[in-house]
Amino acid sequence: MEGPHSLRHWIRGLDEGEGLYWPYEDNGLVERTVTEERIRYFVANPPEDTRAWTRAMVLRAVSPEEIELVDWDSIRVKVEGRSYWPLYRTLILADPLGFAKAEAEPVFRQAATIGQLVDGLEDLAAGGAPEDRLPEPQRGQQVCGQRN
């Protein structure tokens, strides 16, 4: 045995053929509660009722070069500064049930820049109305990586 970390990985391993789950499933000892179709859906689509939705949408909205750090509860992005040096902004996603699609989607629709996106999401975290701060995008305007 290689130690407790290896044991945990062997017990909880999710890779097909690794971990205890797969032999149990092969022998009919576990009850499937989620269909393969639903699993495939969530591999590409975050749950809409948690911060995972906002985290995924931020990652989709900005280029990889603009992402400095991603964690469960925070994202640090590089935004254009007023000088040669970039400015880094950290978005705190402390509440696992906050930043759901219903409340955060308007911020994504209205933000024309990464800075505006972070501003709007920070306002949302503070309980403010993000639309008070962001201008309405014009038709055809680039909105955080997507054409409006």
Backbone as a printed PyTorch tensor [residue, N CA C, xyz], in Angstrom:
tensor([[[  0.8600,  -1.1750,   0.0000],
         [  0.0000,   0.0000,   0.0000],
         [  0.9010,   1.2320,   0.0000]],

        [[  0.5080,   2.2460,  -0.7330],
         [  1.3240,   3.4530,  -0.8840],
         [  0.9470,   4.5570,   0.0860]],

        [[ -0.0060,   4.3720,   0.9340],
         [ -0.3920,   5.3990,   1.8860],
         [ -1.8530,   5.7690,   1.7450]],

        [[ -2.3570,   6.5890,   2.6770],
         [ -3.7870,   6.9230,   2.6910],
         [ -4.2600,   7.6500,   1.4390]],

        [[ -3.4070,   8.4940,   0.8490],
         [ -3.8370,   9.2150,  -0.3520],
         [ -4.1360,   8.2270,  -1.4860]],

        [[ -3.2780,   7.2430,  -1.6550],
         [ -3.4850,   6.2410,  -2.7020],
         [ -4.7410,   5.4340,  -2.4340]],

        [[ -4.9890,   5.0990,  -1.1740],
         [ -6.1800,   4.3440,  -0.8100],
         [ -7.4370,   5.1500,  -1.1430]],

        [[ -7.4300,   6.4510,  -0.7820],
         [ -8.5980,   7.2990,  -1.1050],
         [ -8.8240,   7.3510,  -2.6040]],

        [[ -7.7520,   7.4940,  -3.3700],
         [ -7.8940,   7.5440,  -4.8200],
         [ -8.4610,   6.2360,  -5.3450]],

        [[ -8.0050,   5.1200,  -4.8170],
         [ -8.4760,   3.8220,  -5.2870],
         [ -9.9560,   3.6440,  -4.9620]],

        [[-10.3700,   4.0990,  -3.7680],
         [-11.7690,   3.9460,  -3.3630],
         [-12.6680,   4.8740,  -4.1720]],

        [[-12.2410,   6.1200,  -4.3730],
         [-13.1070,   7.1250,  -5.0000],
         [-12.7770,   7.3750,  -6.4590]],

        [[-11.8580,   6.6430,  -7.0500],
         [-11.4520,   6.8960,  -8.4240],
         [-12.6340,   6.9010,  -9.3850]],

        [[-12.6850,   7.8980, -10.2460],
         [-13.7930,   8.0240, -11.1820],
         [-13.4410,   7.5640, -12.5900]],

        [[-12.1610,   7.3360, -12.8430],
         [-11.7740,   6.8580, -14.1630],
         [-12.3020,   5.4410, -14.3460]],

        [[-12.8630,   5.2000, -15.5240],
         [-13.4290,   3.8800, -15.8220],
         [-12.3970,   2.7940, -15.5500]],

        [[-12.7740,   1.8090, -14.7700],
         [-11.8730,   0.7110, -14.4570],
         [-11.0520,   0.9290, -13.2030]],

        [[-11.0420,   2.1550, -12.6550],
         [-10.3170,   2.4290, -11.4120],
         [-11.3240,   2.6700, -10.3020]],

        [[-10.9350,   2.4340,  -9.0980],
         [-11.8000,   2.6980,  -7.9610],
         [-12.7810,   1.5690,  -7.7080]],

        [[-13.4350,   1.6340,  -6.5730],
         [-14.3760,   0.5860,  -6.1790],
         [-15.7210,   0.6710,  -6.8780]],

        [[-16.0890,   1.8270,  -7.3690],
         [-17.4140,   1.9920,  -7.9620],
         [-17.6440,   1.0400,  -9.1260]],

        [[-16.6770,   0.9330, -10.0150],
         [-16.8730,   0.1900, -11.2670],
         [-17.1350,  -1.2880, -11.0610]],

        [[-16.3970,  -1.9940, -10.2070],
         [-16.7510,  -3.4050,  -9.9830],
         [-18.1330,  -3.5520,  -9.3320]],

        [[-18.4760,  -2.6140,  -8.4530],
         [-19.8050,  -2.6630,  -7.8440],
         [-20.8840,  -2.4640,  -8.9060]],

        [[-20.6700,  -1.5170,  -9.8050],
         [-21.6540,  -1.2990, -10.8700],
         [-21.7360,  -2.5170, -11.7880]],

        [[-20.5840,  -3.0640, -12.1620],
         [-20.5650,  -4.2440, -13.0340],
         [-21.3300,  -5.4120, -12.4470]],

        [[-21.3660,  -5.5210, -11.1260],
         [-22.0490,  -6.6270, -10.4590],
         [-23.4460,  -6.2660,  -9.9710]],

        [[-23.9490,  -5.0970, -10.4060],
         [-25.3110,  -4.7000, -10.0640],
         [-25.5050,  -4.3430,  -8.6030]],

        [[-24.4610,  -3.9140,  -7.9320],
         [-24.5560,  -3.6120,  -6.5040],
         [-24.7840,  -2.1340,  -6.2030]],

        [[-24.8580,  -1.3230,  -7.2380],
         [-25.1690,   0.0920,  -7.0350],
         [-26.3620,   0.4540,  -7.9050]],

        [[-27.1140,   1.4060,  -7.4300],
         [-28.2730,   1.8750,  -8.1860],
         [-27.8950,   3.1600,  -8.9140]],

        [[-28.0230,   3.1660, -10.2400],
         [-27.7430,   4.3860, -11.0180],
         [-28.8790,   5.3670, -10.7840]],

        [[-28.5380,   6.5620, -10.3660],
         [-29.5680,   7.5860, -10.1510],
         [-29.5200,   8.6590, -11.2280]],

        [[-28.4660,   8.6400, -12.0430],
         [-28.2970,   9.6260, -13.0990],
         [-28.0160,   8.8710, -14.4000]],

        [[-28.6940,   9.2910, -15.4690],
         [-28.4970,   8.6220, -16.7620],
         [-27.1950,   9.0760, -17.4140]],

        [[-26.6930,   8.2770, -18.3330],
         [-25.4940,   8.6450, -19.0880],
         [-25.7210,   9.9550, -19.8360]],

        [[-26.9170,  10.1390, -20.3670],
         [-27.2480,  11.3720, -21.0910],
         [-27.1130,  12.5900, -20.1710]],

        [[-27.5980,  12.4740, -18.9540],
         [-27.5220,  13.5810, -17.9880],
         [-26.0590,  13.8610, -17.6000]],

        [[-25.2750,  12.8080, -17.4600],
         [-23.8580,  12.9760, -17.1590],
         [-23.1650,  13.7150, -18.2980]],

        [[-23.4350,  13.3060, -19.5440],
         [-22.8290,  13.9870, -20.6960],
         [-23.2360,  15.4570, -20.7360]],

        [[-24.4860,  15.7590, -20.3890],
         [-24.9550,  17.1410, -20.3730],
         [-24.1400,  17.9630, -19.3810]],

        [[-23.9590,  17.4520, -18.1600],
         [-23.2710,  18.2230, -17.1300],
         [-21.7610,  18.2590, -17.3030]],

        [[-21.2130,  17.4080, -18.1380],
         [-19.7900,  17.5190, -18.4500],
         [-19.5380,  18.8240, -19.2020]],

        [[-20.4980,  19.2450, -20.0360],
         [-20.3440,  20.4510, -20.8500],
         [-21.1390,  21.6480, -20.3390]],

        [[-22.0540,  21.4480, -19.4060],
         [-22.9330,  22.5230, -18.9410],
         [-22.9830,  22.5550, -17.4140]],

        [[-22.6550,  23.6910, -16.8260],
         [-22.6850,  23.7860, -15.3620],
         [-24.1200,  23.8580, -14.8460]],

        [[-24.3330,  23.4890, -13.5760],
         [-25.6640,  23.6620, -12.9900],
         [-26.0360,  25.1400, -12.9750]],

        [[-27.2630,  25.4390, -13.3080],
         [-27.6940,  26.8380, -13.4350],
         [-28.0510,  27.4790, -12.1030]],

        [[-28.1110,  26.7030, -11.0420],
         [-28.5490,  27.2490,  -9.7550],
         [-27.4220,  27.3920,  -8.7420]],

        [[-26.1640,  27.4300,  -9.2090],
         [-25.0220,  27.6110,  -8.3090],
         [-23.9990,  28.5520,  -8.9400]],

        [[-22.9570,  28.8820,  -8.1760],
         [-21.8740,  29.7280,  -8.6690],
         [-21.1120,  29.0600,  -9.8090]],

        [[-21.2650,  27.7530,  -9.9670],
         [-20.5920,  27.0470, -11.0620],
         [-21.0170,  27.6320, -12.4090]],

        [[-22.2600,  28.1000, -12.5110],
         [-22.7260,  28.6850, -13.7750],
         [-21.9260,  29.9460, -14.0860]],

        [[-21.7930,  30.8340, -13.1160],
         [-21.0460,  32.0730, -13.3410],
         [-19.5710,  31.7880, -13.5970]],

        [[-18.9970,  30.8680, -12.8420],
         [-17.5830,  30.5230, -13.0490],
         [-17.3660,  30.0330, -14.4800]],

        [[-18.2280,  29.1520, -14.9590],
         [-18.1010,  28.6390, -16.3240],
         [-18.3130,  29.7360, -17.3570]],

        [[-19.2650,  30.6250, -17.1230],
         [-19.5360,  31.6820, -18.0950],
         [-18.3910,  32.6930, -18.1530]],

        [[-17.7620,  32.9730, -17.0070],
         [-16.5900,  33.8580, -17.0190],
         [-15.4930,  33.2050, -17.8580]],

        [[-15.2550,  31.9300, -17.6430],
         [-14.2100,  31.2360, -18.3970],
         [-14.5150,  31.1890, -19.8890]],

        [[-15.7820,  31.1310, -20.2460],
         [-16.1630,  31.1410, -21.6610],
         [-16.0980,  32.5410, -22.2610]],

        [[-16.3090,  33.5640, -21.4280],
         [-16.3990,  34.9370, -21.9310],
         [-15.0470,  35.5940, -22.1630]],

        [[-14.0310,  35.1610, -21.4680],
         [-12.7260,  35.7990, -21.5940],
         [-11.7350,  34.8410, -22.2410]],

        [[-10.6890,  35.4060, -22.8110],
         [ -9.6870,  34.5660, -23.4630],
         [ -8.7920,  33.9110, -22.4060]],

        [[ -8.1820,  32.7880, -22.7400],
         [ -7.3090,  32.1100, -21.7700],
         [ -6.1740,  33.0030, -21.2590]],

        [[ -5.6960,  33.9160, -22.0980],
         [ -4.6200,  34.8120, -21.6730],
         [ -5.0720,  35.7870, -20.5940]],

        [[ -6.3650,  36.0090, -20.4780],
         [ -6.8970,  36.9490, -19.4930],
         [ -7.1930,  36.2870, -18.1460]],

        [[ -7.0740,  34.9740, -18.0730],
         [ -7.3240,  34.2490, -16.8280],
         [ -6.0080,  34.0770, -16.0910]],

        [[ -5.9600,  34.5770, -14.8880],
         [ -4.7600,  34.4600, -14.0570],
         [ -4.8800,  33.2920, -13.0860]],

        [[ -6.0800,  33.1110, -12.4980],
         [ -6.2750,  32.0850, -11.4800],
         [ -7.7440,  31.7120, -11.4200]],

        [[ -8.0210,  30.4290, -11.2640],
         [ -9.3910,  29.9560, -11.0690],
         [ -9.3930,  29.0120,  -9.8810]],

        [[-10.3000,  29.2490,  -8.9540],
         [-10.4750,  28.3800,  -7.8050],
         [-11.9780,  28.1690,  -7.6270]],

        [[-12.3790,  27.3400,  -6.6740],
         [-13.8030,  27.0930,  -6.4500],
         [-14.5480,  28.3890,  -6.1680]],

        [[-13.9330,  29.2600,  -5.3800],
         [-14.6540,  30.4450,  -4.9140],
         [-14.0520,  31.7620,  -5.3820]],

        [[-13.1690,  31.7350,  -6.3690],
         [-12.6150,  32.9870,  -6.8830],
         [-12.0400,  32.8060,  -8.2760]],

        [[-12.0110,  33.9150,  -8.9940],
         [-11.3960,  33.9610, -10.3240],
         [-10.6430,  35.2810, -10.4070]],

        [[ -9.3810,  35.2270, -10.8140],
         [ -8.6080,  36.4500, -11.0200],
         [ -8.3760,  36.6010, -12.5140]],

        [[ -8.7530,  37.7730, -13.0360],
         [ -8.6170,  38.0480, -14.4690],
         [ -7.7260,  39.2630, -14.6790]],

        [[ -7.1460,  39.3120, -15.8540],
         [ -6.3090,  40.4460, -16.2460],
         [ -7.1910,  41.3840, -17.0690]],

        [[ -7.2570,  42.6290, -16.6620],
         [ -8.0150,  43.6320, -17.4100],
         [ -7.0450,  44.7040, -17.8750]],

        [[ -7.4450,  45.4430, -18.8750],
         [ -6.5830,  46.5140, -19.3760],
         [ -6.4390,  47.5940, -18.3160]],

        [[ -5.1900,  47.9270, -18.0180],
         [ -4.9180,  49.0040, -17.0730],
         [ -4.7410,  50.3150, -17.8190]],

        [[ -4.4530,  51.3470, -17.0880],
         [ -4.2620,  52.6660, -17.6960],
         [ -2.8420,  52.8710, -18.1850]],

        [[ -1.9800,  51.9250, -17.8970],
         [ -0.5970,  52.0290, -18.3330],
         [ -0.2060,  50.7310, -19.0300]],

        [[  1.0640,  50.5740, -19.2390],
         [  1.5780,  49.3810, -19.8960],
         [  1.2750,  48.1210, -19.0820]],

        [[  1.3330,  48.2520, -17.7620],
         [  1.1580,  47.1010, -16.8860],
         [ -0.3100,  46.7250, -16.7680]],

        [[ -0.6020,  45.4420, -16.8260],
         [ -1.9990,  45.0150, -16.6950],
         [ -2.5080,  45.1850, -15.2670]],

        [[ -3.7780,  45.2640, -15.1440],
         [ -4.4460,  45.3510, -13.8520],
         [ -5.1350,  44.0040, -13.6240]],

        [[ -5.0180,  43.4580, -12.4380],
         [ -5.6460,  42.1870, -12.1130],
         [ -6.8200,  42.4350, -11.1850]],

        [[ -7.9230,  41.7750, -11.4650],
         [ -9.1240,  41.8910, -10.6400],
         [ -9.5140,  40.4940, -10.1750]],

        [[ -9.9010,  40.3910,  -8.9200],
         [-10.3190,  39.1040,  -8.3690],
         [-11.8040,  39.1580,  -8.0650]],

        [[-12.5180,  38.2210,  -8.6170],
         [-13.9450,  38.0770,  -8.3750],
         [-14.1240,  36.9910,  -7.3200]],

        [[-14.7340,  37.3480,  -6.2020],
         [-14.9620,  36.4000,  -5.1120],
         [-16.3650,  35.8130,  -5.2620]],

        [[-16.4260,  34.4940,  -5.3350],
         [-17.6890,  33.7650,  -5.4680],
         [-17.9020,  32.9450,  -4.1950]],

        [[-18.0140,  33.6190,  -3.0620],
         [-18.0190,  32.9520,  -1.7600],
         [-19.2420,  32.0580,  -1.5420]],

        [[-20.3950,  32.4740,  -1.9970],
         [-21.6280,  31.7290,  -1.7350],
         [-21.8350,  30.6570,  -2.8050]],

        [[-21.7720,  29.3740,  -2.4370],
         [-21.9610,  28.3160,  -3.4380],
         [-23.2990,  28.3910,  -4.1600]],

        [[-24.3130,  28.9280,  -3.4940],
         [-25.6300,  29.0250,  -4.1200],
         [-25.8970,  30.4110,  -4.7020]],

        [[-24.9030,  31.2760,  -4.6470],
         [-25.0270,  32.6030,  -5.2400],
         [-24.5660,  32.6030,  -6.6780]],

        [[-24.7580,  33.6940,  -7.3480],
         [-24.3130,  33.8800,  -8.7320],
         [-24.9580,  32.8680,  -9.6810]],

        [[-26.1630,  32.4460,  -9.3810],
         [-26.8820,  31.5150, -10.2520],
         [-27.2200,  32.2120, -11.5670]],

        [[-27.5690,  31.4290, -12.5590],
         [-27.8530,  31.9650, -13.8910],
         [-28.9130,  33.0580, -13.8450]],

        [[-29.9870,  32.8330, -13.1080],
         [-31.0980,  33.7920, -13.0780],
         [-30.6520,  35.1810, -12.6390]],

        [[-29.7250,  35.2620, -11.6910],
         [-29.2990,  36.5770, -11.2090],
         [-28.0840,  37.1160, -11.9500]],

        [[-27.2170,  36.2490, -12.4620],
         [-25.9650,  36.7100, -13.0690],
         [-26.0460,  36.9060, -14.5830]],

        [[-26.9530,  36.2360, -15.2490],
         [-27.0140,  36.3460, -16.7110],
         [-27.1900,  37.7750, -17.2170]],

        [[-28.0140,  38.6140, -16.5790],
         [-28.1220,  40.0020, -17.0500],
         [-26.7840,  40.7450, -17.0260]],

        [[-25.9330,  40.4410, -16.0670],
         [-24.6170,  41.0810, -15.9870],
         [-23.8000,  40.7230, -17.2240]],

        [[-23.8250,  39.4700, -17.6240],
         [-23.0760,  39.0330, -18.8070],
         [-23.6120,  39.6920, -20.0740]],

        [[-24.9220,  39.8510, -20.1570],
         [-25.5170,  40.4810, -21.3460],
         [-25.1460,  41.9570, -21.4440]],

        [[-24.9990,  42.6250, -20.3120],
         [-24.7710,  44.0640, -20.3190],
         [-23.3010,  44.4610, -20.3560]],

        [[-22.4120,  43.6080, -19.9010],
         [-20.9950,  43.9770, -19.8060],
         [-20.3280,  43.9190, -21.1750]],

        [[-19.7020,  45.0180, -21.5500],
         [-18.9890,  45.0810, -22.8300],
         [-17.5030,  44.7900, -22.6670]],

        [[-16.9950,  44.8500, -21.4400],
         [-15.5800,  44.5990, -21.1810],
         [-15.4610,  43.6650, -19.9800]],

        [[-14.2770,  43.1250, -19.8020],
         [-14.0320,  42.2720, -18.6360],
         [-14.1860,  43.0900, -17.3570]],

        [[-13.6780,  44.3130, -17.3690],
         [-13.8060,  45.1740, -16.2000],
         [-15.2610,  45.4050, -15.8230]],

        [[-16.1070,  45.6700, -16.8200],
         [-17.5340,  45.8580, -16.5450],
         [-18.1710,  44.5770, -16.0300]],

        [[-17.7280,  43.4410, -16.5440],
         [-18.2490,  42.1590, -16.0790],
         [-17.9150,  41.9660, -14.5960]],

        [[-16.6720,  42.2000, -14.2320],
         [-16.2710,  42.0510, -12.8260],
         [-17.0120,  43.0650, -11.9570]],

        [[-17.1250,  44.3210, -12.4250],
         [-17.8780,  45.3360, -11.6740],
         [-19.3080,  44.8670, -11.4120]],

        [[-19.9680,  44.3990, -12.4520],
         [-21.3570,  43.9620, -12.3240],
         [-21.5050,  42.7770, -11.3920]],

        [[-20.5920,  41.8290, -11.4740],
         [-20.6620,  40.6620, -10.5970],
         [-20.3310,  41.0380,  -9.1570]],

        [[-19.4120,  41.9920,  -8.9670],
         [-19.1330,  42.4780,  -7.6090],
         [-20.3450,  43.1920,  -7.0360]],

        [[-21.0300,  43.9820,  -7.8700],
         [-22.2580,  44.6440,  -7.4130],
         [-23.2970,  43.6110,  -7.0110]],

        [[-23.3940,  42.5510,  -7.7860],
         [-24.3320,  41.4810,  -7.4900],
         [-24.0020,  40.8530,  -6.1350]],

        [[-22.7140,  40.6150,  -5.8780],
         [-22.2840,  40.0320,  -4.6030],
         [-22.6000,  40.9510,  -3.4350]],

        [[-22.5320,  42.2520,  -3.6920],
         [-22.7930,  43.2340,  -2.6310],
         [-24.2810,  43.5120,  -2.4570]],

        [[-25.1000,  42.8800,  -3.2760],
         [-26.5360,  43.0820,  -3.1670],
         [-27.0540,  44.2380,  -3.9790]],

        [[-26.1880,  44.8610,  -4.7880],
         [-26.6040,  45.9770,  -5.6310],
         [-27.2190,  45.4950,  -6.9290]],

        [[-27.7890,  46.4280,  -7.6410],
         [-28.3700,  46.1200,  -8.9430],
         [-27.3100,  46.3610, -10.0060]],

        [[-26.8320,  45.2970, -10.6780],
         [-25.7620,  45.4760, -11.6510],
         [-26.1410,  46.4030, -12.7970]],

        [[-27.4110,  46.4690, -13.1410],
         [-27.8110,  47.3160, -14.2580],
         [-27.6830,  48.8010, -13.9480]],

        [[-27.5630,  49.1590, -12.6620],
         [-27.3650,  50.5630, -12.2980],
         [-26.0070,  51.0770, -12.7520]],

        [[-25.0550,  50.1870, -12.9340],
         [-23.6910,  50.5900, -13.2170],
         [-23.2890,  50.3880, -14.6710]],

        [[-23.9330,  49.4500, -15.3490],
         [-23.5010,  49.0660, -16.6870],
         [-24.3670,  49.7140, -17.7610]],

        [[-23.7390,  50.2060, -18.8310],
         [-24.5300,  50.7410, -19.9360],
         [-25.1790,  49.6070, -20.7150]],

        [[-26.3060,  49.8870, -21.3200],
         [-26.9700,  48.8920, -22.1780],
         [-26.1380,  48.7330, -23.4470]],

        [[-25.7580,  47.5050, -23.8240],
         [-24.9360,  47.3300, -25.0330],
         [-25.7190,  47.6890, -26.2890]],

        [[-25.0050,  48.2210, -27.2560],
         [-25.6120,  48.5700, -28.5350],
         [-25.6740,  47.3320, -29.4150]],

        [[-26.6220,  47.2780, -30.3230],
         [-26.7650,  46.1460, -31.2370],
         [-25.4790,  45.9780, -32.0350]],

        [[-24.9580,  44.7530, -32.1130],
         [-23.7530,  44.4560, -32.8470],
         [-22.4730,  44.6560, -32.0510]],

        [[-22.5960,  45.1930, -30.8320],
         [-21.4330,  45.4460, -29.9900],
         [-20.9000,  44.1290, -29.4350]],

        [[-19.5990,  44.0220, -29.3170],
         [-18.9650,  42.8450, -28.7180],
         [-19.2660,  42.8640, -27.2260]],

        [[-19.8350,  41.8080, -26.6820],
         [-20.1680,  41.7260, -25.2790],
         [-19.3870,  40.5640, -24.6740]],

        [[-18.3060,  40.8850, -23.9890],
         [-17.4640,  39.8880, -23.3190],
         [-17.2370,  38.6380, -24.1690]],

        [[-16.6940,  38.8320, -25.3220],
         [-16.3310,  37.7190, -26.1720],
         [-17.4350,  37.2040, -27.0750]],

        [[-18.6400,  37.7430, -26.9580],
         [-19.7520,  37.2930, -27.7850],
         [-20.4160,  38.4890, -28.4360]],

        [[-20.8290,  38.3320, -29.6630],
         [-21.4880,  39.4120, -30.3760],
         [-22.9220,  39.5480, -29.9190]],

        [[-23.3460,  40.7610, -29.6120],
         [-24.7060,  41.0270, -29.1490],
         [-25.6570,  41.0740, -30.3250]]])
